[in-house]
Amino acid sequence: MATVPLTAELLELVAERFKALGEPARLKILEALRAGERSVTELMDDTGLGQANASKHLQLLHGCGFVTRRKEGLYVRYRLADEDVLRLCEIVCGRMAVETDARGRLLAGN
């Protein structure tokens, strides 16, 4: 994969996306969308978020390009734009598992 020079403008855009992922409610929404397309009502049921809160987070996730939306009658249905954001979460979780294991060995004196 070619490396893109990280200009100041590009770093701002990347930071904006990481900031969007720094909110647990948004991660809950993304995890719920792993199972497929959902309406706001379905996402409320899946995440426990209220309607206004879920809609606010979906707007931000859509603005960052993490989710897409389509109108279906009176409802708007959301889905992941692609699986990359889930891979990013899995990378972070994998790294956390490695660090936890290393700390456990250190505390055990190994």
C-alpha beads as a LAMMPS data file, in Angstrom:
LAMMPS data file: protein, C-alpha beads

110 atoms
109 bonds

1 atom types
1 bond types

-500.0 500.0 xlo xhi
-500.0 500.0 ylo yhi
-500.0 500.0 zlo zhi

Masses

1 110.0

Atoms # bond

1 1 1 0.000 0.000 0.000
2 1 1 1.382 3.406 -0.961
3 1 1 2.079 5.813 1.879
4 1 1 0.331 9.166 1.597
5 1 1 2.268 12.172 2.947
6 1 1 0.511 13.401 6.082
7 1 1 0.039 17.084 5.429
8 1 1 -1.413 19.339 8.110
9 1 1 -4.774 19.311 6.309
10 1 1 -4.819 15.534 6.044
11 1 1 -3.866 15.141 9.701
12 1 1 -6.850 17.341 10.640
13 1 1 -9.197 15.106 8.622
14 1 1 -7.765 11.938 10.154
15 1 1 -8.016 13.415 13.668
16 1 1 -11.656 14.337 13.010
17 1 1 -12.454 10.721 12.153
18 1 1 -10.611 9.337 15.179
19 1 1 -12.457 11.858 17.345
20 1 1 -15.752 10.522 15.962
21 1 1 -14.698 7.014 17.008
22 1 1 -13.790 8.223 20.503
23 1 1 -17.424 8.184 21.639
24 1 1 -18.719 4.839 23.015
25 1 1 -22.269 5.492 21.760
26 1 1 -20.983 5.772 18.186
27 1 1 -19.037 2.548 18.574
28 1 1 -22.243 0.872 19.806
29 1 1 -24.019 2.077 16.665
30 1 1 -21.229 0.797 14.420
31 1 1 -21.279 -2.557 16.212
32 1 1 -25.064 -2.787 15.755
33 1 1 -24.649 -2.027 12.046
34 1 1 -22.218 -4.954 11.759
35 1 1 -25.346 -7.156 11.558
36 1 1 -26.682 -5.141 8.613
37 1 1 -28.831 -2.203 7.692
38 1 1 -30.947 -0.680 10.474
39 1 1 -33.479 2.099 10.964
40 1 1 -33.048 4.634 13.757
41 1 1 -35.739 2.800 15.729
42 1 1 -33.906 -0.509 15.365
43 1 1 -30.636 1.149 16.377
44 1 1 -32.361 2.619 19.436
45 1 1 -33.457 -0.894 20.422
46 1 1 -29.984 -2.327 19.723
47 1 1 -28.044 0.349 21.610
48 1 1 -30.383 1.724 24.266
49 1 1 -29.901 5.243 22.926
50 1 1 -32.775 7.713 22.696
51 1 1 -34.032 8.921 19.318
52 1 1 -32.435 12.375 19.433
53 1 1 -29.124 10.991 20.702
54 1 1 -28.992 8.191 18.104
55 1 1 -29.865 10.609 15.303
56 1 1 -27.166 13.052 16.413
57 1 1 -24.510 10.318 16.431
58 1 1 -25.686 8.924 13.083
59 1 1 -25.440 12.391 11.537
60 1 1 -21.813 12.674 12.665
61 1 1 -20.949 9.121 11.527
62 1 1 -22.521 9.865 8.152
63 1 1 -20.611 13.134 7.868
64 1 1 -17.344 11.284 8.489
65 1 1 -18.218 8.676 5.871
66 1 1 -18.500 5.729 8.264
67 1 1 -22.172 5.071 7.460
68 1 1 -24.443 5.544 4.474
69 1 1 -28.173 6.117 4.532
70 1 1 -31.130 5.651 2.267
71 1 1 -34.754 6.692 2.508
72 1 1 -37.362 3.924 2.618
73 1 1 -40.848 5.401 2.842
74 1 1 -41.022 7.370 6.063
75 1 1 -37.859 5.798 7.446
76 1 1 -34.158 6.326 6.927
77 1 1 -32.069 3.171 6.961
78 1 1 -28.377 3.191 7.852
79 1 1 -25.580 0.785 7.051
80 1 1 -21.804 0.699 7.283
81 1 1 -20.148 2.465 4.372
82 1 1 -17.621 -0.385 4.368
83 1 1 -16.002 -2.811 6.782
84 1 1 -12.801 -0.754 7.228
85 1 1 -13.995 0.966 10.392
86 1 1 -14.663 -2.431 11.991
87 1 1 -11.180 -3.599 11.011
88 1 1 -9.769 -0.499 12.668
89 1 1 -11.672 -1.351 15.873
90 1 1 -10.413 -4.935 15.682
91 1 1 -6.826 -3.689 15.330
92 1 1 -7.224 -1.585 18.483
93 1 1 -8.854 -4.485 20.363
94 1 1 -6.069 -6.822 19.255
95 1 1 -3.463 -4.364 20.456
96 1 1 -5.237 -4.035 23.798
97 1 1 -5.236 -7.836 24.177
98 1 1 -1.482 -7.966 23.547
99 1 1 -0.861 -5.203 26.088
100 1 1 -3.120 -6.861 28.664
101 1 1 -1.300 -10.154 28.219
102 1 1 2.091 -8.427 28.593
103 1 1 0.950 -6.628 31.757
104 1 1 -0.397 -9.874 33.165
105 1 1 2.959 -11.594 32.633
106 1 1 4.772 -8.638 34.177
107 1 1 2.539 -8.682 37.251
108 1 1 2.960 -12.441 37.561
109 1 1 6.722 -11.976 37.514
110 1 1 7.276 -13.869 34.240

Bonds

1 1 1 2
2 1 2 3
3 1 3 4
4 1 4 5
5 1 5 6
6 1 6 7
7 1 7 8
8 1 8 9
9 1 9 10
10 1 10 11
11 1 11 12
12 1 12 13
13 1 13 14
14 1 14 15
15 1 15 16
16 1 16 17
17 1 17 18
18 1 18 19
19 1 19 20
20 1 20 21
21 1 21 22
22 1 22 23
23 1 23 24
24 1 24 25
25 1 25 26
26 1 26 27
27 1 27 28
28 1 28 29
29 1 29 30
30 1 30 31
31 1 31 32
32 1 32 33
33 1 33 34
34 1 34 35
35 1 35 36
36 1 36 37
37 1 37 38
38 1 38 39
39 1 39 40
40 1 40 41
41 1 41 42
42 1 42 43
43 1 43 44
44 1 44 45
45 1 45 46
46 1 46 47
47 1 47 48
48 1 48 49
49 1 49 50
50 1 50 51
51 1 51 52
52 1 52 53
53 1 53 54
54 1 54 55
55 1 55 56
56 1 56 57
57 1 57 58
58 1 58 59
59 1 59 60
60 1 60 61
61 1 61 62
62 1 62 63
63 1 63 64
64 1 64 65
65 1 65 66
66 1 66 67
67 1 67 68
68 1 68 69
69 1 69 70
70 1 70 71
71 1 71 72
72 1 72 73
73 1 73 74
74 1 74 75
75 1 75 76
76 1 76 77
77 1 77 78
78 1 78 79
79 1 79 80
80 1 80 81
81 1 81 82
82 1 82 83
83 1 83 84
84 1 84 85
85 1 85 86
86 1 86 87
87 1 87 88
88 1 88 89
89 1 89 90
90 1 90 91
91 1 91 92
92 1 92 93
93 1 93 94
94 1 94 95
95 1 95 96
96 1 96 97
97 1 97 98
98 1 98 99
99 1 99 100
100 1 100 101
101 1 101 102
102 1 102 103
103 1 103 104
104 1 104 105
105 1 105 106
106 1 106 107
107 1 107 108
108 1 108 109
109 1 109 110
